């Protein structure tokens, strides 16, 4: 259920280990493209999708009827925030479609990131009401948080340990048995709430530490200290330190969203604020504005205003060498600069047009483009860009990723 960044790689892997897989999604355009051999996800190649389609082990579909007779169903649908609160409508929709097809012995696993309690308090009752069967007694239910890192060439679905849980012992065993066919190693925890919290803990840890170095980078700039050199030096300590690096903000589904699920649950259940999460949200969400302020100051020092300037943004996806535009801070930077009257051009060989404001002029990276602008802003460190030429040819560079060689025209975050 869901054929995006999480569901599609899992569907491919399940088909490769011998399952007949139905890939259900409500997005008709996505399903049409999958059926024609276009994966739309960097971690799934066209060749891999083609093998699954031609082998007859993978059926992309928007028809709920194709979900009938399933043995294992995995729900991997979006869980966005709406006005600061979790939007679980996609989980509810998936459960309502699966419910009538649940049979005695079926297993349903939720992978979508959510607050602790969702599996037992929302998913199980919905499946029970639709199937008229009892979770645990008649069918199995569990939670296993996704841990995919799009574009990571070292850790993937198969070799990343998979946390698994169930609503009872039989469910836990069913979930564990399924994923042991999919991945190299499973980690069993005592119940879905622990597994749900595990995912939120992982992402909150990253979110808070990125906010720390982002705020440190801003203060270090004002103090005329090279924060990147300090991070590199601190990283030589073999214990008690883990390096995080600053940037123009956080993106993807995880960091801008997941920690807020935990903060929302703490406030709802305990009536207290999760101060670390809320502070990290404030710092990281403000980074695009900081990028724009730095650019305004840099241009002003050269007698230029943002209004009317031609600017080249390098990279609009939230992560290097991927086309994932979800919650990308680069998109927010572009929006802010457009509002200030700048002519915004952008080079990104990965991200699709659907993510980008139509007022942004898309260009290919080239020396001519670099020379023809008033400033270049590096937002995402794609390997496709020649950073040495940026340093030598651009009249002004604001580098948020510390990938452009130092020079008189180069400012780093």
N, C-alpha and C positions, 0 to 999 in steps of 0.2 A: 504494500500500500504506500504509494509515493515512489516516483522514479527520478529523483533528483540526485544531489550530491551524495546522499546516504543510500537511498534505495537502489539505485542502478548498479553501483559496484557490488552490493550484496546480491542482487539478482543474477549478475554475471557469475559471481563465485558459486552461488548455489547451483546454477545450471552446469557449471564445470565439474562439480563433484557428483552430479548424477540426478539432481532434482529436475522435474518438469516445473518451470517457473512461469507464473502469471504475473506480469508487471503491470499493476493497476495504477492509473493516475487520472485525475479529473481534467487535466490540461490536454485538450484534444490536439492542439498543435504539437505539444511535446510527444504525444503518442504517435502521431503521424510521422514525425521525424525519426523516432526510434524504429518504427516499422520499416522505414526506408533506409535504415542503416546509419543514421546520424546520432551519435551518442550524446552530444552537447555537454559532456562532463569530461574534463581532461584526463581523469584517472581511468577512463574506459576508452580504449582505442576503437576505431572503426572496424579493424580486423577482429577484435574480440567480440564486438557486438554482432558482426556478420557471422561468425562461427556459431554463436548462440541461436541466431535466427535460422540459419541454414540447417542446423542440426535438429531443429524442431523442438528445442528444449526451452525456448523463451517466447512468450506471447505478450507483447505490449498491448494494452487494451484500456478502454474507458467504460466497458460494459460490466456492471456488477454481476451479471449472470456468469461471467467467466471466473468469478471467485468461488463458485460452487465446488464442493467436494475437496476442499483443501485439507491437507494434513497439518501444515504449519503456515501461519500467517504472521508476517512481520509488518508492523505499522511504523513507517519512517516518513511522517508528514511534518510540515512546518508547524512551529509553535511560536508565533510572533508575539510581541507586546502590543497592546492597544491601549493608549492613554495610560501607560505605566502598569497595566494589569495583564496577566497571561491570557492569551486568546487560544483556547483549547478546542475551537470549533472544528478544526481539521481532524483532531483525534476523535471527537464525537461523531463526525461524518464518517470516518473510517470504520468506527465501531458499529455504526448503524447499517453500513453496507455489509460488514462481515457477519454481524449477529445472526441473520436468518440462515447463514450457511455453516454456522458452528454445529458440529456433530459430536457425539460421544467419542472421546479420544482425541479431539482436535487440540492444537496448541496455538495460542495467540501471544505474540511477544511485542511489547511496545519498546521502540528505540528512540522515539522523539524526546528531546530534552524537555523536562518539565519539573514542577515542584514536587517534593516528597508527599506521597499520598495519592497521586493521580491514578496510578495503576489500580489500586484497591478501591478507591472511593469514586472513581469516574468510569474507568474502562470496564471493570468487572461487572458492575450493575447494568451498564448499557448492553453488554454482551448477554447477560442473563435475561434481561427483559426482552431482547429480540429473539433469543434462541429458545427461551423457556427451559433452559438447562441451568445447572448450578456449577459455578466456577469452582474448580478443585475436585469436586465429586465427579462431575461428568466431563469436563474439559479442563485443559491446563492453561494457565496464564502466568506470564512473567515479564520482567523488565530487564533490558540489557542496553546500557547507554552506548550510543555510537561514539567512536573515538577516531573518526577519519580526519586526516589532515591533508586537504587537497593540495596536490603538487609535491608532496613529500615523497622523495625517491628512496628513502631508507625504511620508513615505517609505513606499512599499508594495512589494509583490512586483515590480511592473513597473519602477519607476524606481530601485530599489536595485540597484547593480551586482552581478552574480552571478559568484562565483568558480567556475570549472569545471576539471575535471581528468579524465584517463583513465589506464588502466594501460599504454597504448601510444599511439602517434600516431593510429592509426585510431580508438581509443576516445575520445581527446581531441576529435577532430574531430566524432565523432558526438554527444558530449555538448554541445559548443559549438553545433553546428547546431540541436539541439533547443531549448536555452535561448534562442538568439537569436530564436526565434519567440515566446518567452514573455516576455522582458524586454527592456528598452531597450539594455542594455550588458552584455557578459560580460568577465570577466578570466580569462585562461588562465594556469594555473600548471603547473609541470613534472611534477607527479604527485600522486596521492591523498594521500600523507603530508603534503605541503606544504599541500594544501587542508584536510585534517583539522586540522593544527596552526593554520592561519589562523583557523578558527572558535574554537578554544580560546584563541588569543591575544586575539581580540576580547573575549571574555567575561571572561578573566582580567584584562585591563586594566581593565575596568569594576569587577570584583569587588574588586580590590586598592584602587582609588581610592575606592570607596564605603566600604570598611573604614577607609581613612585618615580620611575626613571624619567617619565615625561615631565613631571613637575621639577625634578632635579635638573633636567636639561634646560628648562626655562630659566631657573635661578642661576645655573652655571653660565649661561650666555650673558646675563646681566652682570655677573661677577668676573667676566672675561676669563673663564676657565674652560678648557676643552673637556667636555663631559665624556666624549668618546674615548679619549686617552685614559681618563680615570676608570672607565668601565673595563677597558682592556687591561689595565694594571691590576684592578681588583680581581679580574678573572684568573690571574695567575695563582691566587690562593687556592690550594687543593681541597679545602674543607670550609664549610660554613658560608659559602657564597655561590650563588647561581646567577649567571649574567642574563639580564634582560636589556633590550635596547629601546631607545625612544623612537618616535615616529609621528606622523601627522594625525594620529588617532587610531582607533581600533575598528575592525570591520569583520565581515562574515556574520553567520548566524550566532556564533557562540559568545564572543566577548561583549558585544554591545547589548546582548539580550539575556543570556543565561544567568549571570549573577543577579539580575533584577528579579528573576523568578524566586530566588532564595530570599532576597530582601522583601519581596512582596509577601511571601509565606510567613516570614518572621513577624512582619507588621500585622498580618491578618490573624495569626494564631496566638501571638504573644503580646501584641500591642507595643512592640518595641522597634526601634530603627536599627538596621544593620549598617552602622556608621562607616565601616571600611568600604563596603560596596557602594554606598551612596556618594562617598567622597571620590572613589575611583571613577564612578560614572561622571561626576562633575568635571574631573580633570580630563579624562579621555574624550568626553564629548566636546570639551572646549578647545581641543587641539587644532581642528580646522580653522577656527577663528584666530588662534595664535599664529598659524602659518600665514594667514592673510595679513595680520598686523605686522609680522616680520617683513613681509614683502612690501607693504606700504612704506615702512621706514627705509628699507633698502632702496626702493625707487626714489623716494623723496631725497635721499642723500645724493642722488645723481640728477636731481632736478626734474624728475618725472613724476607724474601722478598715475595712479592705477587707472583712473578714468581715461579711456582713449589709448591705453597701452596695449601692445600686442604681446600676449603671454603664451608660452608653450608649456603645457603640463605633460610630464613624462610619467605614464602609468596611472590608470584610473581604477584598476581592480584593487581589492584590499590587500592582496598578497602577491608576492613576486611570482612570475612565470605561470600565473593562472588567469582565467577570464572571469573570476568570481567577483561580481559587483555588489554582492549583498552588504548593505550598510557600510559601503566603502567611504572612508573619510575623504578620499580624493574627489569623489562626486560632490561632496559638500563644499570642498574648497572651490571647485569649478563654479558651483552655484553662487557662492559668496562673491567671487570675482566678477561674474556676470552682473550681479546686482549692483556692483560698484562701477559698472560701465566699461569694463575691460573687454578687449577682443580675445576670447579664450580659444586657443587651439590645443589639441591633445593628440599625443601619439601613444597608442597601446595596441600591440599586435595580437592581444589575447581577448580583450573584453568585447562583448557584443554591443551593437547599437542600442538594444533595448534598455541597457542600463544608463545610457548617457543622455543628458539634456540635449535636445535637438539644436539648441543655440550654440553648442560647442562644435567647432570646426574640427573634424577628424582629419589627421594628416599622417603620412608615413614619416618615420624618423629619418632625417637626412641632415647633412651639414648645412644645406641651404636653409632649411627650416630653422635650425639653431641660430644661424647668423641673422635671420630676418626678424627676430623678435626683440623686445626690450628686456625680457627676462625669461629664464627657464626655471621651472620648479619641478624638482624630482620628488615624486610622491610614492612611487612603487619601483623597486629596484629590479626591473626585468633584465634578464641577461641579454636581450636583443639590442639594448642601447649601448652606444660607444661613449662611455663616460669621459674618456680622454679627450675626444673631440668636443664634447660639451664644455669641458674646462678651458680648452684653448680657443673656442670660437664664439661662445655665448658672451654677450656684453655683461650679463649678470646671471648668477646661478644661486638659487636657494635650494640646498640639498637637504631633504628631510630624512634621507636614508644613509648618509655618510658613504656614498659610493663614488662620488666625483672627486678626483684628485684635488688637493689643496691648490689654491692660486689666488691671485689678487682679486679676481672677479667672483670668487666662490665663497659663499657663506654656508656653513653647516648648522643643522639644528643644535 
